[in-house]
């Protein structure tokens, strides 16, 4: 997955934002994002938590996190039924970001 961020380092923060929205952000990633706040503030000119900076930079609607949480929650049972296994939150975040926010 490290190749994903080589040319687009901000993408790591967008993926993390989605994981945070669905309640599956691991502590190590949260710690990394938090440690990067001064760099994010300098780069983008926004103040606040890393999640606030990502939301401002991406122009996310205030209710987007709740919408993503609902999509995740509603889709888990369907995914498990169709695939015979539980949905992977990291894979969900990557697919969600790629389909909705990433420009290639």
Phi and psi restraints in degrees (value plus and minus 20) as a CYANA .aco file:
   2 UNK   PHI     -82.0   -42.0
   2 UNK   PSI     -51.2   -11.2
   3 UNK   PHI     -80.2   -40.2
   3 UNK   PSI     -48.5    -8.5
   4 UNK   PHI     -78.6   -38.6
   4 UNK   PSI     -52.9   -12.9
   5 UNK   PHI    -123.9   -83.9
   5 UNK   PSI     -22.1    17.9
   6 UNK   PHI     -76.2   -36.2
   6 UNK   PSI     -71.6   -31.6
   7 UNK   PHI    -116.7   -76.7
   7 UNK   PSI     -25.0    15.0
   8 UNK   PHI    -157.8  -117.8
   8 UNK   PSI      50.8    90.8
   9 UNK   PHI     -81.8   -41.8
   9 UNK   PSI     -48.3    -8.3
  10 UNK   PHI     -86.8   -46.8
  10 UNK   PSI     -43.4    -3.4
  11 UNK   PHI     -78.3   -38.3
  11 UNK   PSI     -52.2   -12.2
  12 UNK   PHI     -77.9   -37.9
  12 UNK   PSI     -59.6   -19.6
  13 UNK   PHI     -93.3   -53.3
  13 UNK   PSI     -55.2   -15.2
  14 UNK   PHI     -87.5   -47.5
  14 UNK   PSI     -64.6   -24.6
  15 UNK   PHI     -77.8   -37.8
  15 UNK   PSI     -65.3   -25.3
  16 UNK   PHI     -82.7   -42.7
  16 UNK   PSI     -57.9   -17.9
  17 UNK   PHI     -81.5   -41.5
  17 UNK   PSI     -62.7   -22.7
  18 UNK   PHI     -86.5   -46.5
  18 UNK   PSI     -62.9   -22.9
  19 UNK   PHI     -79.8   -39.8
  19 UNK   PSI     -59.7   -19.7
  20 UNK   PHI     -84.0   -44.0
  20 UNK   PSI     -60.0   -20.0
  21 UNK   PHI     -81.8   -41.8
  21 UNK   PSI     -53.8   -13.8
  22 UNK   PHI    -116.4   -76.4
  22 UNK   PSI     -15.4    24.6
  23 UNK   PHI      58.3    98.3
  23 UNK   PSI       6.5    46.5
  24 UNK   PHI    -147.9  -107.9
  24 UNK   PSI       5.6    45.6
  25 UNK   PHI    -100.6   -60.6
  25 UNK   PSI     103.2   143.2
  26 UNK   PHI     -94.7   -54.7
  26 UNK   PSI     135.9   175.9
  27 UNK   PHI     -82.6   -42.6
  27 UNK   PSI     -59.4   -19.4
  28 UNK   PHI     -81.8   -41.8
  28 UNK   PSI     -62.0   -22.0
  29 UNK   PHI     -89.3   -49.3
  29 UNK   PSI     -60.2   -20.2
  30 UNK   PHI     -81.9   -41.9
  30 UNK   PSI     -62.8   -22.8
  31 UNK   PHI     -82.3   -42.3
  31 UNK   PSI     -63.4   -23.4
  32 UNK   PHI     -80.6   -40.6
  32 UNK   PSI     -69.0   -29.0
  33 UNK   PHI     -80.9   -40.9
  33 UNK   PSI     -61.0   -21.0
  34 UNK   PHI     -84.2   -44.2
  34 UNK   PSI     -61.6   -21.6
  35 UNK   PHI     -84.7   -44.7
  35 UNK   PSI     -45.0    -5.0
  36 UNK   PHI    -107.6   -67.6
  36 UNK   PSI     -20.1    19.9
  37 UNK   PHI     -74.0   -34.0
  37 UNK   PSI     -67.0   -27.0
  38 UNK   PHI     -77.8   -37.8
  38 UNK   PSI     -59.4   -19.4
  39 UNK   PHI     -87.8   -47.8
  39 UNK   PSI     -60.7   -20.7
  40 UNK   PHI     -83.8   -43.8
  40 UNK   PSI     -63.2   -23.2
  41 UNK   PHI     -80.4   -40.4
  41 UNK   PSI     -63.6   -23.6
  42 UNK   PHI     -86.9   -46.9
  42 UNK   PSI     -62.9   -22.9
  43 UNK   PHI     -89.0   -49.0
  43 UNK   PSI     -59.7   -19.7
  44 UNK   PHI    -131.2   -91.2
  44 UNK   PSI     -29.6    10.4
  45 UNK   PHI      52.8    92.8
  45 UNK   PSI      -0.7    39.3
  46 UNK   PHI    -130.5   -90.5
  46 UNK   PSI     126.8   166.8
  47 UNK   PHI    -128.7   -88.7
  47 UNK   PSI     132.6   172.6
  48 UNK   PHI     111.9   151.9
  48 UNK   PSI    -187.0  -147.0
  49 UNK   PHI     -90.5   -50.5
  49 UNK   PSI     145.4   185.4
  50 UNK   PHI     -79.4   -39.4
  50 UNK   PSI     -59.0   -19.0
  51 UNK   PHI     -85.0   -45.0
  51 UNK   PSI     -58.6   -18.6
  52 UNK   PHI     -84.6   -44.6
  52 UNK   PSI     -61.3   -21.3
  53 UNK   PHI     -84.8   -44.8
  53 UNK   PSI     -63.1   -23.1
  54 UNK   PHI     -81.1   -41.1
  54 UNK   PSI     -67.7   -27.7
  55 UNK   PHI     -79.9   -39.9
  55 UNK   PSI     -62.1   -22.1
  56 UNK   PHI     -87.4   -47.4
  56 UNK   PSI     -65.2   -25.2
  57 UNK   PHI     -84.0   -44.0
  57 UNK   PSI     -58.4   -18.4
  58 UNK   PHI    -105.9   -65.9
  58 UNK   PSI     -26.9    13.1
  59 UNK   PHI      39.7    79.7
  59 UNK   PSI      22.7    62.7
  60 UNK   PHI     -92.0   -52.0
  60 UNK   PSI     120.0   160.0
  61 UNK   PHI     -86.0   -46.0
  61 UNK   PSI     129.4   169.4
  62 UNK   PHI     -77.7   -37.7
  62 UNK   PSI     -48.8    -8.8
  63 UNK   PHI    -116.9   -76.9
  63 UNK   PSI     -11.1    28.9
  64 UNK   PHI     -82.9   -42.9
  64 UNK   PSI     -61.4   -21.4
  65 UNK   PHI     -78.0   -38.0
  65 UNK   PSI     -62.9   -22.9
  66 UNK   PHI     -85.6   -45.6
  66 UNK   PSI     -57.8   -17.8
  67 UNK   PHI     -84.9   -44.9
  67 UNK   PSI     -63.3   -23.3
  68 UNK   PHI     -85.3   -45.3
  68 UNK   PSI     -61.0   -21.0
  69 UNK   PHI     -78.9   -38.9
  69 UNK   PSI     -61.0   -21.0
  70 UNK   PHI     -86.6   -46.6
  70 UNK   PSI     -62.2   -22.2
  71 UNK   PHI     -80.9   -40.9
  71 UNK   PSI     -64.7   -24.7
  72 UNK   PHI     -81.4   -41.4
  72 UNK   PSI     -70.7   -30.7
  73 UNK   PHI     -82.5   -42.5
  73 UNK   PSI     -68.5   -28.5
  74 UNK   PHI     -85.9   -45.9
  74 UNK   PSI     -51.6   -11.6
  75 UNK   PHI    -105.8   -65.8
  75 UNK   PSI     -35.6     4.4
  76 UNK   PHI     -80.4   -40.4
  76 UNK   PSI     -66.4   -26.4
  77 UNK   PHI     -85.7   -45.7
  77 UNK   PSI     -61.7   -21.7
  78 UNK   PHI     -83.0   -43.0
  78 UNK   PSI     -61.8   -21.8
  79 UNK   PHI     -82.6   -42.6
  79 UNK   PSI     -68.1   -28.1
  80 UNK   PHI     -80.6   -40.6
  80 UNK   PSI     -61.7   -21.7
  81 UNK   PHI     -85.6   -45.6
  81 UNK   PSI     -61.2   -21.2
  82 UNK   PHI     -95.7   -55.7
  82 UNK   PSI     -49.8    -9.8
  83 UNK   PHI    -133.1   -93.1
  83 UNK   PSI     -28.1    11.9
  84 UNK   PHI      52.0    92.0
  84 UNK   PSI      -4.1    35.9
  85 UNK   PHI    -173.9  -133.9
  85 UNK   PSI     142.5   182.5
  86 UNK   PHI     -90.3   -50.3
  86 UNK   PSI     129.8   169.8
  87 UNK   PHI     -88.3   -48.3
  87 UNK   PSI     122.9   162.9
  88 UNK   PHI    -113.6   -73.6
  88 UNK   PSI      98.1   138.1
  89 UNK   PHI     -82.2   -42.2
  89 UNK   PSI     -54.6   -14.6
  90 UNK   PHI     -86.7   -46.7
  90 UNK   PSI     -64.3   -24.3
  91 UNK   PHI     -83.4   -43.4
  91 UNK   PSI     -60.1   -20.1
  92 UNK   PHI     -78.0   -38.0
  92 UNK   PSI     -68.1   -28.1
  93 UNK   PHI     -80.5   -40.5
  93 UNK   PSI     -65.6   -25.6
  94 UNK   PHI     -82.2   -42.2
  94 UNK   PSI     -67.5   -27.5
  95 UNK   PHI     -83.9   -43.9
  95 UNK   PSI     -61.0   -21.0
  96 UNK   PHI     -82.4   -42.4
  96 UNK   PSI     -66.3   -26.3
  97 UNK   PHI     -83.3   -43.3
  97 UNK   PSI     -66.2   -26.2
  98 UNK   PHI     -82.2   -42.2
  98 UNK   PSI     -58.8   -18.8
  99 UNK   PHI     -97.4   -57.4
  99 UNK   PSI     -48.2    -8.2
 100 UNK   PHI    -131.0   -91.0
 100 UNK   PSI     -45.6    -5.6
 101 UNK   PHI    -149.7  -109.7
 101 UNK   PSI     -38.8     1.2
 102 UNK   PHI    -109.8   -69.8
 102 UNK   PSI     112.8   152.8
 103 UNK   PHI    -129.2   -89.2
 103 UNK   PSI     108.8   148.8
